[in-house]
Amino acid sequence: MEVVLLLDLGDGYYKINGRKYGLSSGGGSVQVLSPSSVSDLGSFIYISTVFESVGDLSQCLSSLLSSRGLIRLGGQSTDRCSWDRVYCDETTGHVIELDLSCSQLQGKSNISPKFGGMSDLTHLDLWGLSFIGQIPSEISYLSKLNVLRIWSEDPYMITFGPHNFELLLRNLTQLRYLEIYDVNISSTIPRNFSSYLTTIQLWNEQLCGTLPERIFHLPNLKLLELSYNSQLTISLPMNK
């Protein structure tokens, strides 16, 4: 039997195949239904993928955020730390890594600002999904983040708002790995960013202005990739 995912928005209402339904399930739960296309009424996620089993949901969708926090899978473990693509601190039980790089997620979705409330995250992977809209400034609240990967399959369908890219680099002082592809940044590269960075890959971002010389003096930097940013001026530092 075909099954699909239904996200509970917390108000008891859902939209299934263009029609609005009211259900009695509790906030934050997930129901498995037979219609082949489901979308939520909020801004977080639109899903039209049909899955063959509840196990497929566990593998690819268990780490998504609903309007009440991390979703739970109907018929699956309620321990979010046991879900695929969710990694928790063994001592505190807090979620520290989310890996949403799952090609089976289809449809268009915004990146939820609720990610910003997960203050213990050290690793956030939003790679290869069909995101649209603006990257929320709340991502810059994740001050413990070591790894950030963002790429939408549709070039320039996701953007940074005014000053949000600068805010992100200024606040993420623990960042070590930054990989952002095909995102419309349309900004200069700020002068202040984490000295822990080992990898910076900003590919096809419509960056402009002059690359700060300070970036060449980051003590831990191993890889710098800035391909396809034709408006960006790069001046290599002179050897002393």
C-alpha positions as CSV (number, residue, x, y, z in Angstrom):
1,M,0.0,0.0,0.0
2,E,1.2,3.5,-0.8
3,V,1.8,5.7,2.2
4,V,2.6,9.3,2.5
5,L,3.7,11.6,5.3
6,L,1.3,14.0,7.0
7,L,2.7,16.8,9.1
8,D,0.6,17.9,12.1
9,L,0.6,21.7,12.2
10,G,-0.7,21.8,15.8
11,D,-4.1,23.3,15.0
12,G,-5.7,20.0,13.8
13,Y,-6.0,21.1,10.2
14,Y,-4.3,19.7,7.1
15,K,-4.5,20.1,3.3
16,I,-4.6,16.9,1.3
17,N,-4.9,17.0,-2.4
18,G,-6.2,20.5,-2.4
19,R,-8.9,19.9,0.2
20,K,-8.8,21.0,3.9
21,Y,-9.3,18.3,6.5
22,G,-9.5,18.4,10.3
23,L,-8.0,15.6,12.3
24,S,-7.9,14.9,16.0
25,S,-4.3,13.8,16.3
26,G,-2.0,15.6,18.8
27,G,0.5,18.3,17.8
28,G,3.8,17.1,16.5
29,S,2.7,13.6,15.5
30,V,2.8,12.0,12.1
31,Q,0.0,10.1,10.5
32,V,0.4,7.6,7.7
33,L,-2.4,7.9,5.1
34,S,-3.0,6.6,1.6
35,P,-3.5,9.8,-0.5
36,S,-0.5,10.2,-2.8
37,S,0.1,13.9,-2.2
38,V,0.2,15.8,1.0
39,S,1.2,19.4,1.8
40,D,1.1,21.3,5.1
41,L,-0.6,24.7,5.5
42,G,2.4,26.4,6.9
43,S,5.6,27.6,5.3
44,F,7.9,24.8,6.3
45,I,7.6,21.9,3.9
46,Y,5.7,20.7,0.9
47,I,6.0,17.0,0.2
48,S,4.5,15.1,-2.7
49,T,6.7,12.0,-2.5
50,V,5.1,8.6,-2.3
51,F,6.9,6.1,0.0
52,E,6.7,2.4,-0.2
53,S,6.9,1.8,3.6
54,V,7.0,3.5,6.9
55,G,10.7,2.5,7.0
56,D,11.4,4.8,4.1
57,L,9.9,7.7,6.2
58,S,12.2,6.8,9.0
59,Q,15.2,6.9,6.8
60,C,14.5,10.1,5.0
61,L,12.1,12.3,7.0
62,S,12.5,11.6,10.7
63,S,14.7,14.6,11.3
64,L,12.4,17.2,9.8
65,L,11.0,20.0,12.0
66,S,7.3,20.5,12.3
67,S,5.6,23.5,13.9
68,R,5.9,21.8,17.3
69,G,9.5,20.7,17.0
70,L,11.0,17.4,15.7
71,I,8.3,15.1,14.2
72,R,7.7,11.6,15.4
73,L,6.9,8.7,13.2
74,G,3.6,6.8,13.6
75,G,4.4,3.3,14.7
76,Q,8.1,4.1,15.1
77,S,10.2,4.8,18.2
78,T,9.4,8.1,19.9
79,D,13.1,8.4,20.9
80,R,14.3,11.0,18.4
81,C,17.9,10.1,19.1
82,S,17.3,6.7,17.6
83,W,16.1,8.1,14.3
84,D,18.2,8.0,11.1
85,R,19.9,11.3,10.3
86,V,19.4,12.6,13.9
87,Y,22.4,12.6,16.2
88,C,22.3,13.4,19.9
89,D,24.7,14.2,22.6
90,E,25.1,11.1,24.7
91,T,25.1,13.0,28.0
92,T,22.4,15.7,27.5
93,G,20.2,13.9,24.9
94,H,20.0,17.2,22.9
95,V,20.1,17.0,19.1
96,I,23.5,18.1,17.9
97,E,23.4,17.0,14.2
98,L,20.7,17.0,11.6
99,D,21.4,15.6,8.1
100,L,18.5,16.3,5.7
101,S,20.5,15.5,2.6
102,C,18.0,13.0,1.3
103,S,17.2,13.0,-2.4
104,Q,13.9,11.3,-1.9
105,L,12.4,14.6,-0.5
106,Q,10.7,16.3,-3.4
107,G,8.6,19.4,-3.9
108,K,9.3,23.0,-2.8
109,S,9.9,24.1,0.7
110,N,11.2,27.0,2.8
111,I,13.9,26.6,5.3
112,S,12.2,26.8,8.6
113,P,13.3,29.5,11.1
114,K,12.6,26.9,13.8
115,F,16.1,25.5,13.1
116,G,17.4,28.6,15.0
117,G,15.9,27.3,18.2
118,M,18.1,24.2,18.2
119,S,20.9,25.9,20.0
120,D,23.0,22.8,20.6
121,L,23.4,22.0,16.9
122,T,26.9,21.5,15.7
123,H,26.2,20.1,12.3
124,L,23.4,21.2,9.9
125,D,23.2,19.6,6.4
126,L,20.5,21.1,4.1
127,W,22.1,19.7,0.9
128,G,20.4,18.9,-2.3
129,L,16.8,19.7,-1.5
130,S,14.4,21.9,-3.5
131,F,14.4,24.8,-1.1
132,I,13.0,28.1,-2.1
133,G,12.7,31.5,-0.4
134,Q,15.0,33.3,2.0
135,I,17.4,31.6,4.4
136,P,16.1,32.7,7.8
137,S,18.3,34.9,9.9
138,E,17.6,32.5,12.8
139,I,20.2,30.1,11.4
140,S,22.8,32.6,12.7
141,Y,21.6,31.9,16.2
142,L,23.3,28.5,16.0
143,S,26.5,29.7,17.7
144,K,27.8,26.1,18.3
145,L,27.6,25.2,14.6
146,N,30.8,23.5,13.2
147,V,29.4,22.4,9.9
148,L,26.9,24.1,7.6
149,R,26.0,22.8,4.1
150,I,23.3,24.5,2.0
151,W,22.4,23.7,-1.6
152,S,19.1,23.9,-3.5
153,E,18.7,21.9,-6.6
154,D,17.1,25.1,-8.2
155,P,19.9,27.7,-8.6
156,Y,19.1,31.1,-6.9
157,M,15.7,29.9,-5.6
158,I,17.0,30.5,-2.1
159,T,18.6,33.7,-1.0
160,F,20.1,35.5,1.9
161,G,18.3,38.6,3.1
162,P,20.0,42.0,3.5
163,H,23.0,41.6,5.9
164,N,22.0,38.0,6.8
165,F,25.1,36.5,5.3
166,E,27.2,38.9,7.2
167,L,25.3,38.1,10.4
168,L,25.7,34.4,9.9
169,L,29.5,34.6,9.5
170,R,29.8,37.0,12.3
171,N,27.8,34.9,14.8
172,L,29.0,31.4,13.9
173,T,32.3,31.8,15.6
174,Q,32.8,28.0,15.9
175,L,32.3,27.3,12.3
176,R,34.9,24.9,10.7
177,Y,33.2,23.8,7.4
178,L,31.1,26.1,5.3
179,E,29.7,24.9,2.0
180,I,27.0,26.9,0.1
181,Y,26.2,26.3,-3.5
182,D,23.9,28.1,-6.0
183,V,22.4,30.4,-3.3
184,N,21.8,34.1,-4.2
185,I,23.9,35.9,-1.7
186,S,24.4,39.0,-3.8
187,S,26.7,40.5,-1.1
188,T,30.2,41.2,-0.3
189,I,32.2,38.8,1.9
190,P,32.4,40.3,5.4
191,R,35.7,40.8,7.2
192,N,34.7,39.0,10.4
193,F,34.3,35.2,10.4
194,S,35.4,32.2,12.4
195,S,39.2,31.6,12.7
196,Y,38.5,27.9,13.0
197,L,37.4,27.6,9.4
198,T,39.2,24.8,7.5
199,T,36.9,24.8,4.4
200,I,35.1,27.6,2.6
201,Q,33.2,26.7,-0.5
202,L,31.0,29.5,-1.9
203,W,30.2,28.3,-5.4
204,N,28.0,30.4,-7.8
205,E,26.7,32.8,-5.2
206,Q,26.7,36.1,-7.0
207,L,29.3,37.5,-4.6
208,C,30.6,40.9,-5.3
209,G,33.1,43.4,-4.0
210,T,36.7,42.5,-3.0
211,L,37.7,39.4,-1.2
212,P,39.0,40.4,2.2
213,E,42.7,39.7,2.5
214,R,42.2,38.4,6.0
215,I,40.7,35.2,4.5
216,F,44.1,34.2,3.3
217,H,45.5,34.4,6.8
218,L,43.0,32.2,8.5
219,P,45.3,29.8,10.6
220,N,43.3,26.6,9.9
221,L,42.1,27.2,6.3
222,K,42.9,24.2,3.9
223,L,40.4,24.8,1.1
224,L,39.0,28.0,-0.4
225,E,36.7,27.7,-3.4
226,L,34.9,30.7,-4.9
227,S,34.2,29.5,-8.4
228,Y,31.6,31.2,-10.7
229,N,31.5,34.5,-8.8
230,S,32.3,36.8,-11.7
231,Q,31.6,40.0,-9.8
232,L,34.1,39.1,-7.0
233,T,37.5,40.7,-7.1
234,I,40.3,38.6,-5.7
235,S,43.8,40.0,-5.0
236,L,46.3,37.5,-3.8
237,P,48.5,38.8,-0.9
238,M,52.1,39.6,-1.6
239,N,54.7,37.4,0.0
240,K,56.8,39.2,2.6
